[in-house]
Amino acid sequence: YTGADDGILKVWDLRAGTEAPQASVRKGFDAGVTCLQSHSLVEHCLVVGSYDEGVRVFDTRSMRQPVARAEVGGGVWRLKWHPTRRGALLAACM
């Protein structure tokens, strides 16, 4: 997974090559994608932070839209799941 200032989240599968992403999420980000974090305890769970002050949770089996979203009151710089508490997420924001 990659994200950038263009606000596009891209899904890559290196087995398919690096010419083009397997999928892209273009809608839902009003500013650049700043950080991504897979969940070590929950399969198919990806959390994404953005400069638009939003944190989004995606099910990686269907990336069309997030399954949850939270406004955090500042651009998100980093996200980190708690190592043992499944629902605890730390967000470093502006």
Residue, then its C-alpha position, 0 to 999 in steps of 0.5 A: y500500500t502507498g499513499a501520497d500528497d495527491g490523496i490517492l491510496k494505491v494497492w500493490d501486488l509485487r507478484a503482478g509487477t510494479e508497472a501499475p497498482q492493482a487498485s486505487v482509492r481516489k475518493g474520500f481523501d480531501a488532502g494527502v495520504t500521510c500514513l498507513q498501518s496494517h493491524s497485526l491482530v486483525e486480518h484484512c484491517l488497514v488504517v489510513g491517516s490524511y492531512d484532511e484530519g481524518v482516520r479511515v479504517f479499510d477492509t482490504r478485501s474491498m477497498r471501495q470505501p472505508v468501513a469506519r472514519a474518525e475526525v481527529g482535529g488535526g492532520v494525521w502524521r502517524l498511526k500505530w495499533h496497540p500491540t495487544r489491545r485490538g481496538a486501541l489506536l494511537a494517532a499523532c496529529m498536528 
